[in-house]
Amino acid sequence: MTTHDTTETQGVRLAAGDAELTVLPESGCRIGSLRIGGTEVLRQGAGFGSFPMVPWCGRVELGRFRDGADVHQLPVNAPPHAIHGTGRDTAWRTARTDGTSAAFTYDLAAPWPWPGRVTQIFDLAPDGLTISMGIETIGDSFPAQIGWHPWFLRNLGRGGEDVKIHFDAAWQEERGADHLPTGNRVPPRQGPWDDCFGMPDGVDVTLTWPGELELKVTSRCEWVVIYDEQPEAVCVEPQTGPPNGLNTLPRLVTPIEPLEAATSWRWRGLGPRSV
């Protein structure tokens, strides 16, 4: 069933097979819920679920970034840095919804220095979800990033084991004491993690709740942040550049070339406790 009620409690609901997705456009166009076979897989509550990171991902050093000779100041919402963009704090417009897919938009505005439009599309299938996002400029070119920040439950609450995370990265961005990449690339290290990894062939991370569910996160993006320092949930965050990338690896949105990215989640049940 699909509804155009975009309240925090109702949102836009999509369904395919035994998968049910709720998107909350009024709350940063985040996924409020993903239920597979009746089991919730995302951490619930304000600020959780899965939110878009746009027009930047992760931390921006001291909230400042340079575009040519101009220095721009963003709100410092994770002192001493700015973090995760403005999209998650903005009400988005519902452009369309048809039961298994939906599209949403919002217009970039202050404190972001340039006008532009962001579009996010959700396509739900019985065995997976694809999320696409794009940024287009309405005027001048500007640097930007796209990413997603899902909070997957560490334990599905059905008496099974905690989730296992498996990935094979080409490198790890060395993290400084300020939680920003130092610019050095080091061999991947053991967790716990709040770290960015490089995957030049595309993000490919598998989450396994033994005997219950396997969920694979993939993307053509070349960076992923893995965060597992909280007891309730783990995060697998595909993104188009590393944290602080507005300063270190700017990706331009131009009048003839928008910035576009997508991520897919594919799942299957496992064993006798299969979700």
LINSULVEN-V913006 format. One record per residue. N is the residue number from 0. RES is the residue in one letter. SS is DSSP state (~ for helix, > for strand, _ for the rest). PHI is phi in whole degrees, -180 to 180 (* if undefined). PSI is psi in whole degrees, -180 to 180 (999 if undefined). Layout:
n->(N	N)
res->(RES	RES)
ss->(SS	SS)
phi->(PHI	PHI)
psi->(PSI	PSI)
This chain:
n->(0	1	2	3	4	5	6	7	8	9	10	11	12	13	14	15	16	17	18	19	20	21	22	23	24	25	26	27	28	29	30	31	32	33	34	35	36	37	38	39	40	41	42	43	44	45	46	47	48	49	50	51	52	53	54	55	56	57	58	59	60	61	62	63	64	65	66	67	68	69	70	71	72	73	74	75	76	77	78	79	80	81	82	83	84	85	86	87	88	89	90	91	92	93	94	95	96	97	98	99	100	101	102	103	104	105	106	107	108	109	110	111	112	113	114	115	116	117	118	119	120	121	122	123	124	125	126	127	128	129	130	131	132	133	134	135	136	137	138	139	140	141	142	143	144	145	146	147	148	149	150	151	152	153	154	155	156	157	158	159	160	161	162	163	164	165	166	167	168	169	170	171	172	173	174	175	176	177	178	179	180	181	182	183	184	185	186	187	188	189	190	191	192	193	194	195	196	197	198	199	200	201	202	203	204	205	206	207	208	209	210	211	212	213	214	215	216	217	218	219	220	221	222	223	224	225	226	227	228	229	230	231	232	233	234	235	236	237	238	239	240	241	242	243	244	245	246	247	248	249	250	251	252	253	254	255	256	257	258	259	260	261	262	263	264	265	266	267	268	269	270	271	272	273	274)
res->(M	T	T	H	D	T	T	E	T	Q	G	V	R	L	A	A	G	D	A	E	L	T	V	L	P	E	S	G	C	R	I	G	S	L	R	I	G	G	T	E	V	L	R	Q	G	A	G	F	G	S	F	P	M	V	P	W	C	G	R	V	E	L	G	R	F	R	D	G	A	D	V	H	Q	L	P	V	N	A	P	P	H	A	I	H	G	T	G	R	D	T	A	W	R	T	A	R	T	D	G	T	S	A	A	F	T	Y	D	L	A	A	P	W	P	W	P	G	R	V	T	Q	I	F	D	L	A	P	D	G	L	T	I	S	M	G	I	E	T	I	G	D	S	F	P	A	Q	I	G	W	H	P	W	F	L	R	N	L	G	R	G	G	E	D	V	K	I	H	F	D	A	A	W	Q	E	E	R	G	A	D	H	L	P	T	G	N	R	V	P	P	R	Q	G	P	W	D	D	C	F	G	M	P	D	G	V	D	V	T	L	T	W	P	G	E	L	E	L	K	V	T	S	R	C	E	W	V	V	I	Y	D	E	Q	P	E	A	V	C	V	E	P	Q	T	G	P	P	N	G	L	N	T	L	P	R	L	V	T	P	I	E	P	L	E	A	A	T	S	W	R	W	R	G	L	G	P	R	S	V)
ss->(_	_	_	_	_	_	_	_	_	_	_	>	>	>	>	>	_	_	>	>	>	>	>	>	~	~	~	_	_	>	>	>	>	>	>	>	_	_	>	>	_	>	_	_	_	_	_	_	_	>	>	>	>	>	>	_	_	_	>	>	~	~	~	>	>	>	>	_	_	>	>	>	>	_	_	_	_	>	_	_	>	>	>	_	>	_	~	~	~	_	_	_	>	>	>	>	>	_	_	_	>	>	>	>	>	>	>	>	_	_	_	_	_	_	_	>	>	>	>	>	>	>	>	>	>	_	_	>	>	>	>	>	>	>	>	>	>	_	_	_	_	>	>	_	>	>	>	>	>	>	>	>	>	_	_	_	_	_	_	_	_	_	_	>	>	>	>	_	_	_	>	>	>	>	>	_	_	_	_	_	>	>	>	>	>	>	_	_	_	_	_	_	_	>	>	>	>	>	_	_	_	_	>	>	>	>	>	>	>	_	_	_	>	>	>	>	>	>	>	_	_	_	>	>	>	>	>	_	_	_	_	_	>	>	>	>	>	>	>	_	_	_	_	_	~	~	~	~	_	_	_	>	>	>	_	_	>	_	>	>	>	>	>	>	>	>	>	>	>	_	_	_	_	_	_)
phi->(*	-118	-131	-93	-71	-105	-74	-59	-85	-101	66	-104	-108	-120	-146	-151	58	-99	-100	-130	-123	-122	-105	-112	-62	-73	-116	76	53	-87	-80	-83	-158	-133	-111	-118	58	85	-103	-73	-114	-112	-65	-93	119	-58	90	-112	69	-150	-119	-78	-106	-164	-89	-148	-120	66	-91	-112	-56	57	74	-116	-146	-109	-126	65	-87	-92	-109	-111	-111	-101	-60	-88	-99	-141	-47	-94	-116	-95	-140	70	82	-106	-61	-73	-107	-119	-80	-99	-95	-83	-87	-164	-157	-135	107	-119	-145	-157	-129	-138	-138	-149	-98	-63	-154	-50	-85	-72	-76	-125	-77	-179	-131	-113	-122	-129	-125	-115	-126	-104	-126	-59	-118	179	-136	-117	-120	-117	-144	-143	-122	-124	-87	-102	-154	-75	-70	-156	-78	-162	-141	-130	-167	-134	-128	-82	-109	-83	-60	-66	-132	-79	76	-116	88	-92	-83	-69	-67	-109	-112	-128	-158	-130	-95	-76	-161	-119	-74	-58	-102	-84	-63	-88	70	-106	-61	-81	102	-92	-105	-125	-60	-55	-109	-70	-74	-67	-123	-139	-138	-103	-122	-97	-133	-63	-92	109	-66	-152	-130	-112	-104	-128	-97	-52	75	-123	-156	-118	-133	-108	-102	-130	-170	-77	-58	-104	-129	-145	-99	-109	-131	-141	-93	-110	-73	-87	-154	-130	-124	-128	-119	-67	-155	-81	-166	-76	-53	65	-66	-60	-95	-101	-149	-65	-116	-85	-97	-119	-59	-108	-140	-69	-98	-132	-156	-149	-137	-124	-115	-123	-134	-153	-75	-130	66	-69	-99	-53	-74)
psi->(141	140	148	4	113	34	164	-34	-28	-56	-165	122	132	152	141	120	-130	18	134	129	136	122	137	86	-32	-15	55	18	40	157	117	-27	140	113	128	118	32	-3	126	136	-6	145	135	157	161	133	-7	-140	-122	122	154	142	110	139	19	165	141	-152	143	125	119	15	12	142	156	137	100	-126	-8	136	128	141	124	158	136	89	1	71	134	18	168	146	138	12	-176	-16	-35	-14	13	145	127	158	140	115	-39	157	138	18	-44	-6	159	151	144	152	156	154	129	139	175	137	2	135	-15	149	149	176	138	134	135	132	135	129	115	135	167	-28	16	171	133	131	126	147	144	150	129	145	150	-2	-110	161	153	155	149	170	159	141	176	146	79	144	94	136	134	-37	135	-3	23	19	5	-172	165	159	146	140	127	131	161	95	151	-31	168	134	116	131	128	177	-21	8	14	150	138	-15	-11	141	128	161	143	137	162	152	-176	156	145	66	154	135	148	130	84	-20	6	148	135	100	133	127	128	120	102	131	0	-59	142	132	123	127	120	160	152	-8	152	1	148	135	130	127	121	34	2	148	-22	-29	166	154	137	108	91	141	157	-3	170	165	146	19	-22	-27	-37	-26	64	138	118	137	121	165	-24	-6	97	167	124	145	164	156	148	140	125	137	159	147	155	125	-167	-21	22	135	999)
